[in-house]
Amino acid sequence: MHHWRKSSYSTDAEGSNCVELGQAPDATAILLRESDEPGTVIAITPAALRALTRAARAGRFDQLSR
């Protein structure tokens, strides 16, 4: 059982519309999931997560939501 942390950017009071983070049992990866799809988990390295968040903050994925 993983301990999941909800994103501070979540605006859903029930917590059903947010990104959650956890740590892999071997502590080498960070686990990501959407709260409305808890069975789908992505494992990512800390370095890859930093790169992903930098790219998202820079707007590199904005065209995907259009």
C-alpha positions in Angstrom: 0.0 0.0 0.0 1.4 3.4 -1.0 0.8 6.6 0.7 -0.5 9.1 -1.9 -0.1 12.9 -1.7 -2.7 15.0 -3.5 -1.5 17.9 -5.6 -1.8 21.3 -3.9 -3.3 22.6 -7.2 -6.4 20.3 -6.9 -9.6 22.4 -6.6 -11.9 19.5 -6.1 -13.1 19.4 -2.4 -13.8 15.6 -2.7 -10.3 14.9 -4.1 -11.7 13.1 -7.2 -10.0 15.3 -9.8 -6.4 15.6 -9.0 -2.9 14.2 -9.5 -1.4 12.2 -6.7 2.2 11.3 -6.0 3.6 8.3 -4.1 7.0 6.7 -3.7 8.0 3.3 -5.1 8.8 0.7 -2.4 12.5 0.7 -3.5 12.5 4.5 -3.3 14.1 4.9 -6.7 11.0 6.1 -8.5 8.1 8.5 -8.0 4.6 7.1 -8.7 2.0 9.3 -10.4 -1.7 8.6 -10.7 -5.0 10.5 -11.3 -7.4 10.2 -8.4 -10.3 9.2 -10.7 -8.1 6.4 -12.3 -6.3 5.0 -9.2 -5.5 1.7 -10.8 -3.4 3.4 -13.5 0.0 4.3 -12.0 3.1 5.7 -13.8 6.6 5.3 -12.4 9.0 8.1 -13.2 12.5 9.0 -11.9 12.9 12.2 -9.9 15.0 13.7 -12.8 12.3 12.9 -15.4 9.6 14.3 -13.1 11.6 17.6 -12.8 11.9 17.8 -16.6 8.2 17.1 -17.0 7.2 19.8 -14.5 9.6 22.3 -16.1 8.2 21.6 -19.5 4.6 21.9 -18.3 5.3 25.2 -16.5 7.0 26.5 -19.7 3.7 25.8 -21.6 5.2 23.1 -23.8 2.0 21.0 -23.6 -0.5 23.8 -23.9 -1.4 22.8 -27.5 -2.6 19.4 -26.3 -5.6 21.0 -24.5 -6.9 22.7 -27.6 
